[in-house]
Amino acid sequence: MAKIVFTLLWVGVLIVANRALDDITWAQYLATFLLGGAYALALSKVKILRGNQTLEGSK
């Protein structure tokens, strides 16, 4: 449930960032790339967002 809420909030952040950078196309691409990386990093590092899943390599 936490992952769903986090994803919906992150989508809101991405929409706000893209609207703020409306006329600057290269900045929209850069912001999307950086926010996507931050999202992936948060999902992999924050314990509450990972849930009970374990990585295959850590067994």
C-alpha positions as CSV (number, residue, x, y, z in Angstrom):
1,M,0.0,0.0,0.0
2,A,2.9,2.4,0.8
3,K,4.4,1.8,-2.6
4,I,1.1,2.8,-4.3
5,V,0.7,6.0,-2.2
6,F,4.4,6.9,-2.9
7,T,4.0,6.3,-6.6
8,L,0.9,8.5,-6.8
9,L,2.6,11.3,-4.8
10,W,5.7,11.0,-7.1
11,V,3.5,11.3,-10.2
12,G,2.2,14.5,-8.7
13,V,5.8,15.8,-8.2
14,L,6.6,14.9,-11.8
15,I,3.6,16.7,-13.2
16,V,4.3,19.8,-11.1
17,A,8.0,19.8,-12.3
18,N,7.0,19.4,-15.9
19,R,4.4,22.2,-15.7
20,A,6.9,24.5,-14.0
21,L,9.4,23.9,-16.9
22,D,6.7,24.2,-19.6
23,D,8.6,26.2,-22.2
24,I,12.0,24.7,-21.6
25,T,12.0,21.3,-23.3
26,W,15.5,20.2,-22.4
27,A,14.9,21.0,-18.7
28,Q,11.7,18.9,-18.8
29,Y,13.7,15.9,-20.1
30,L,16.4,16.5,-17.5
31,A,13.9,16.8,-14.7
32,T,12.1,13.6,-15.8
33,F,15.3,11.7,-16.0
34,L,16.5,12.8,-12.6
35,L,13.2,12.3,-10.9
36,G,12.9,8.9,-12.4
37,G,16.3,8.0,-11.1
38,A,15.4,9.3,-7.6
39,Y,12.1,7.3,-7.7
40,A,14.0,4.1,-8.6
41,L,16.6,4.7,-5.9
42,A,13.9,5.4,-3.3
43,L,12.0,2.2,-4.2
44,S,15.2,0.2,-3.8
45,K,16.6,1.8,-0.7
46,V,13.6,2.7,1.5
47,K,12.7,-0.3,3.6
48,I,9.0,0.5,4.0
49,L,8.6,0.8,0.2
50,R,10.3,-2.5,-0.5
51,G,7.9,-4.5,1.8
52,N,8.9,-8.1,2.5
53,Q,10.6,-8.7,-0.8
54,T,14.2,-9.8,-0.9
55,L,16.7,-9.5,-3.7
56,E,17.9,-12.8,-5.3
57,G,21.5,-11.9,-4.8
58,S,21.2,-11.2,-1.1
59,K,20.1,-14.7,-0.1
